[in-house]
Amino acid sequence: MDIGIKYCGGCNPKYDRKKFVHRLEKNSNFNFEIADFNKVYDVVIVLCGCNSACVNHKELKFKLEKILVRSQEDYYEVKQILDKYSCI
């Protein structure tokens, strides 16, 4: 399964977004890559560094789901969402 990762600009990050993704990669068998607006992903994860969530993500294409992450506390919710697709 292809997972597109979209990082915000990082002007006010409240957590380590790269560490967040690394942890997801370590605990799954999915293909993670930086999101490309010209590609359709199974799932898109938008890593907002803070609650403003001002990153441009509207035009990212996905088949199943787009997940907005605003803090490191969102990890278990994201993991749970990805786990439900591990059988596909």
N, C-alpha and C positions, 0 to 999 in steps of 0.2 A: 504494500500500500504506500502511496506517495503522499507525504505530508509537506506542505509548503509552510515555511516559517517567514513571517513578516515582522521585522523589528521596527519599533518606533525610532525617532531620531535621537533619543537618549538625552534630551535636554534636562530631565529631572528624574532619573531612574531611582526607584526606591528599593530595588533588588537586583541581583545579578542575573540578567536575562539569559546570557550564554550558559551559565551554570544550570539554569532551569531547563534549557533544551538538552544539555549534555545528560542531565539526569533522566529525561524522557528517552533519549537515545539508548542509554545504558539499560533501561528497563523495558525495551520493546524491540521488535524485529522490523520496524517500519523504515522506509527510506525517507530521511529528513533532508530538506534542502532549502536554501533561501528562495522564497517565493518569487516567481517570475509572472508578471501580469499577462503574458502570452500563453501560459500553460494552465491546464485544468488539473487540479489536485483532488485527491480523494477527500482530504481534510486540510483546511488552512488554519494555522495557529497564528494569531496576531498578538505579539508580545508588546503590550503597552507598559512603559516603565512606571507609570503612575495612574491615578484614577481619572486623569483628564482624557485619556484614550483618544488623543487627537491625530493619531497616525492615519494616513490615507490607506484604506483597505477595501473600500466599496467595490472596486473593479476587479478584485482577485476572484478567480473562478474556482469553484469546488463542486464535487459531486454529492458529498454526504453532509458536510457540516463545516461551519466556520466558528472557531472558538476565540473569544476575546479574553486575554489574560491581563489582569491589572496588578497582581501582586503574587509573591511566592506562595501565599496561602491557597492560590488557585491550583496548585500542582495536583492535589489528589482528585479534584474534579476533572481536570484534563486527563489524568491517567485513567480514571474511570470511563470517560468517554472513549478514549482510544482502545481500552480493553474490550469494549463492546464490539469494536470492529475487528478485533484480532481473529475472529472466526471467518471473516469474509475472504 
